[in-house]
Each structure stands twice: as structure tokens, then as C-alpha cells.
Amino acid sequence: MEIVRVFIHALILAFLVRTFLYQPFNIPSGSMKSTLLVGDYLFVSKFSYGYSKYSLPFSPALFSGRIWSDTPERGDVAVFKLPTDNSTDYIKRVIGLPGDRIQVIDGVLHINDEAVKREKTNDFTETDGSGNVRRVQRYVETLPNGVTYDTLDIYSASFGDNTREYVVPEGHYFMMGDNRDNSTDSRFLSDVGYVPLENFVGRAEVIFFSIDGSARFWQVWMWPTSIRWGRLFNGVN
């Protein structure tokens, strides 16, 4: 009975931590390269923006809006519920705040008619399962509030490199992936569009585990050669 009691207490504690403090997420796609890679596991702070129904498991409609609300800052990497179905988790970077005018012109991000500073840096390289090395142009962007991060540019003239001007509605945010030519984000209004504050789940904080494509999470015996040791416990910037 003592063992059962300890086990139940541990489950309750884990549930409370996951619901109100930190929730683990894994990265299934490459839309946030090179900031986040497929196979990264990270903790998201649930308390960063306060709580909405989407902060709770199964999103019960116990209340509307947010409580103890705080607003996302430009440059945050955040998890949110996809506005078009309110059930799928997406992770992108906060680019536009309520009232901002956002546009991409020839691959350069513009916020309120000002081009965001963009400097070319060393290429991002990755190796596929056959040993082929792929090189992708990488840039450092600096947002108006000083937040800097890397973006990738796979193609010189992709569909998302030249957009209309978007005006972010009140109470909404404009989200973009760092891998600009491989990200379905707020540029595509019918797929993602503007994200309501209520849909935010939390802010990405730290990578606690990372494994490449040569093994699955449960294949513990392959961890020594498949874990990306250099990514463990890195903060998400």
C-alpha cells in the first residue's frame, strides 16, 4: 500500500506540473530549423502567458479568455493551438504583435514598413541517411526589440518570399517559422492565419533531449550514438 500511495502521489504531482508549470513537447517537422530540429524534446512554460482552456488537458471549456494573462513578446518561440481546428499543436516564432503590419518582400521580412535587419552567416549543413550533405543559406535576423535568431533560405523565390501586407488584428499575433521556405505559418491565412492570444499554450524554454533520425526515443540501447549531446539543456532562443 505504501508503494501504491507513493506512485499515486507521483502521478498527481506530474499531472500538476504538466498542467500548470512545464509541459514536454517534441519537434516533428523542420519548420523551425536551425533553432529547433526534428527529434528535439523541449519544455514549454505554461505560466508564461497565463492560462486559457488550451492550457488544460483536452481543452475543457471551463472558462473563456485567459487568466493571470501576460502577452507574448516579439521573438518568443511559442506553442499554440492551430486556429483552424483548435486541437493541433504548432510551434513558431512571434513576429507580429496586435496592430502591426507585416510583409515579406524578396525574402526580407518587413514590420511596419521597416525592413528587419538580415545578415548572411555560415551555411546550415545537414546529412541525410545516405550520407549526402546538404547546405542551406542561413541568415541572422534582428527584430526591432533586439531579439536575434537564425533563419534558413532554401529557395531564392518561394511562394512565401513575396506576400501581401498583413495587418494583425487586435488580440492576435503573427507567427512564422525560422525555416522560411518550409513553414506553414501565419503567411497562409487559410491554413494558420492570425493566432488569438487564447490559443497560446506556452513559451519554449529549454531542450531537455534530442535524438537524430537513426533511432527512436524508446530505443535506449541506441542512445549513445544517436543522441545530439551538444543540444541537451540548451535554451530556446
Wavefront OBJ file of the C-alpha trace (Angstrom):
o trace
v 0.000 0.000 0.000
v 2.883 2.367 0.708
v 4.269 1.780 -2.792
v 0.833 2.399 -4.305
v 0.454 5.599 -2.276
v 3.844 6.919 -3.418
v 3.009 6.049 -7.035
v -0.339 7.869 -6.859
v 1.296 10.937 -5.296
v 3.924 10.944 -8.057
v 1.215 10.787 -10.724
v -0.682 13.670 -9.136
v 2.492 15.750 -8.895
v 3.398 15.018 -12.521
v -0.128 15.974 -13.612
v 0.018 19.286 -11.724
v 3.484 20.140 -13.093
v 2.429 19.294 -16.645
v -0.841 21.222 -16.379
v 0.328 24.395 -14.632
v 4.125 24.657 -14.936
v 6.006 22.820 -17.689
v 4.759 20.601 -20.487
v 7.064 18.495 -22.679
v 6.784 18.734 -26.464
v 8.702 17.122 -29.294
v 9.533 18.612 -32.696
v 8.051 16.552 -35.567
v 8.948 18.801 -38.526
v 11.723 21.026 -39.808
v 9.794 24.318 -39.885
v 11.900 25.836 -37.078
v 15.357 24.818 -38.319
v 18.018 25.633 -37.319
v 16.642 26.783 -33.952
v 14.785 23.510 -33.393
v 15.470 20.203 -35.133
v 13.324 17.150 -35.745
v 13.842 14.931 -32.712
v 14.276 17.750 -30.203
v 12.291 17.398 -26.969
v 11.676 20.578 -25.038
v 9.881 22.019 -22.042
v 7.276 24.732 -22.561
v 6.433 27.015 -19.636
v 2.637 27.019 -19.236
v 2.633 30.033 -16.896
v 4.470 32.455 -19.216
v 1.299 33.820 -20.814
v -1.214 32.866 -18.122
v -3.802 30.148 -18.661
v -6.628 29.540 -21.114
v -8.730 26.444 -21.712
v -5.994 25.298 -24.092
v -3.558 25.161 -21.175
v -5.534 22.254 -19.723
v -5.586 18.635 -20.936
v -8.328 18.076 -23.520
v -9.097 21.853 -23.534
v -12.277 21.764 -21.432
v -14.488 24.841 -21.831
v -14.316 25.798 -18.146
v -13.762 29.491 -18.883
v -13.103 31.828 -21.806
v -10.140 34.079 -22.469
v -7.044 33.922 -20.252
v -6.493 34.243 -16.528
v -3.340 35.740 -14.979
v -2.666 36.758 -18.559
v 0.628 38.075 -19.872
v 1.274 38.864 -23.509
v 3.807 37.175 -25.800
v 6.822 39.248 -26.756
v 8.177 39.688 -30.245
v 10.744 36.959 -30.887
v 9.330 34.392 -28.432
v 9.227 30.797 -29.636
v 5.770 29.654 -28.590
v 3.451 26.649 -28.785
v -0.138 27.395 -29.768
v -3.275 25.604 -30.865
v -3.862 25.868 -34.600
v -6.693 28.411 -35.038
v -8.290 26.444 -37.865
v -9.011 23.395 -35.677
v -8.084 24.409 -32.086
v -6.628 20.964 -31.397
v -3.311 20.654 -33.249
v -0.183 21.999 -31.548
v 2.102 24.245 -33.615
v 5.372 25.872 -32.605
v 6.547 29.068 -34.319
v 8.165 32.405 -33.532
v 6.166 35.510 -32.586
v 6.851 38.057 -35.336
v 3.874 40.420 -35.381
v 2.028 41.978 -32.438
v -1.546 43.326 -32.483
v -1.783 46.269 -34.883
v 1.476 45.505 -36.703
v 1.712 45.493 -40.474
v 3.730 42.510 -41.706
v 5.008 41.808 -45.203
v 7.748 39.736 -46.826
v 9.415 41.310 -49.875
v 12.049 39.346 -51.812
v 12.606 37.150 -48.789
v 13.129 40.086 -46.418
v 10.727 40.485 -43.507
v 9.192 43.958 -43.091
v 7.454 45.152 -39.929
v 5.505 48.413 -40.167
v 7.238 49.312 -43.458
v 10.718 48.803 -41.957
v 12.950 46.012 -43.276
v 14.152 43.721 -40.496
v 17.940 43.602 -40.299
v 19.175 40.441 -42.028
v 22.820 39.370 -42.265
v 24.170 36.301 -44.041
v 26.174 33.921 -41.882
v 27.648 30.446 -42.322
v 25.502 27.895 -44.155
v 23.402 25.386 -42.268
v 24.511 21.843 -43.138
v 22.790 18.533 -42.561
v 23.491 14.964 -43.621
v 20.745 12.615 -44.801
v 20.535 8.876 -44.172
v 22.625 8.164 -47.267
v 25.476 10.392 -46.119
v 24.706 13.204 -48.559
v 25.477 16.664 -47.185
v 23.012 19.458 -47.867
v 23.936 23.117 -47.449
v 21.291 25.808 -46.912
v 21.786 29.571 -46.759
v 21.466 30.886 -43.218
v 20.810 34.456 -42.072
v 20.728 36.215 -38.718
v 17.619 38.350 -38.270
v 17.349 41.100 -35.669
v 13.859 42.207 -34.673
v 13.077 45.815 -33.651
v 13.281 44.848 -29.956
v 16.800 43.432 -30.392
v 15.941 39.711 -30.423
v 18.233 37.822 -32.827
v 17.870 34.343 -34.273
v 18.818 32.303 -37.343
v 16.605 31.796 -40.387
v 17.093 29.491 -43.352
v 16.547 30.337 -47.022
v 16.251 27.186 -49.144
v 14.896 28.790 -52.329
v 15.505 32.245 -53.749
v 11.913 32.866 -54.882
v 9.477 30.674 -52.985
v 5.780 31.458 -52.598
v 6.286 32.887 -49.117
v 9.126 35.206 -50.179
v 6.720 37.818 -51.530
v 3.452 38.326 -49.700
v 0.634 40.791 -49.337
v 0.668 43.143 -46.375
v -0.932 41.610 -43.301
v -2.492 43.776 -40.584
v -2.533 41.860 -37.303
v -5.956 42.156 -35.608
v -6.354 43.228 -32.000
v -5.812 40.317 -29.621
v -3.971 38.273 -32.280
v -0.358 37.521 -33.212
v 1.545 36.802 -36.416
v 3.682 33.652 -36.228
v 6.449 32.497 -38.582
v 8.809 29.540 -38.748
v 12.559 30.129 -38.872
v 12.856 27.772 -41.851
v 11.073 30.289 -44.042
v 10.654 28.186 -47.204
v 9.424 25.138 -45.300
v 6.942 26.543 -42.809
v 3.160 26.721 -42.876
v 2.514 29.746 -40.706
v 0.555 32.999 -40.452
v 1.501 33.954 -44.012
v -1.021 31.354 -45.123
v -4.320 32.634 -43.794
v -6.448 29.608 -44.718
v -4.006 27.192 -43.061
v -2.856 29.096 -39.944
v -3.567 32.827 -40.127
v -3.518 35.153 -37.156
v -3.271 33.400 -33.787
v -5.604 34.564 -30.973
v -3.996 35.129 -27.573
v -6.339 32.489 -26.145
v -4.721 29.820 -28.344
v -1.249 30.162 -26.829
v -0.175 27.171 -24.753
v 3.202 28.407 -23.548
v 6.725 29.580 -24.335
v 9.502 27.179 -25.379
v 12.240 27.295 -22.758
v 14.850 24.520 -22.907
v 15.728 21.420 -24.937
v 15.993 18.523 -22.478
v 16.564 15.725 -25.005
v 17.489 15.455 -28.669
v 17.845 12.416 -30.881
v 18.639 12.171 -34.574
v 16.823 10.047 -37.141
v 18.970 6.951 -36.620
v 16.918 5.829 -33.597
v 13.559 6.270 -31.915
v 13.006 7.696 -28.439
v 12.326 4.260 -26.887
v 15.426 2.600 -28.403
v 17.553 3.242 -25.328
v 20.329 0.925 -26.459
v 20.993 3.244 -29.437
v 21.143 6.470 -27.426
v 24.953 6.688 -27.145
v 25.315 7.132 -30.910
v 22.015 8.841 -31.751
v 21.668 11.494 -29.032
v 22.719 15.004 -30.056
v 24.672 15.587 -26.868
v 25.545 19.178 -27.734
v 21.868 20.193 -27.808
v 20.918 18.876 -24.379
v 19.801 21.579 -21.915
v 20.238 24.384 -24.446
v 17.851 27.289 -24.018
v 15.469 28.052 -26.900
v 16.281 31.493 -28.338
l 1 2 3 4 5 6 7 8 9 10 11 12 13 14 15 16 17 18 19 20 21 22 23 24 25 26 27 28 29 30 31 32 33 34 35 36 37 38 39 40 41 42 43 44 45 46 47 48 49 50 51 52 53 54 55 56 57 58 59 60 61 62 63 64 65 66 67 68 69 70 71 72 73 74 75 76 77 78 79 80 81 82 83 84 85 86 87 88 89 90 91 92 93 94 95 96 97 98 99 100 101 102 103 104 105 106 107 108 109 110 111 112 113 114 115 116 117 118 119 120 121 122 123 124 125 126 127 128 129 130 131 132 133 134 135 136 137 138 139 140 141 142 143 144 145 146 147 148 149 150 151 152 153 154 155 156 157 158 159 160 161 162 163 164 165 166 167 168 169 170 171 172 173 174 175 176 177 178 179 180 181 182 183 184 185 186 187 188 189 190 191 192 193 194 195 196 197 198 199 200 201 202 203 204 205 206 207 208 209 210 211 212 213 214 215 216 217 218 219 220 221 222 223 224 225 226 227 228 229 230 231 232 233 234 235 236 237
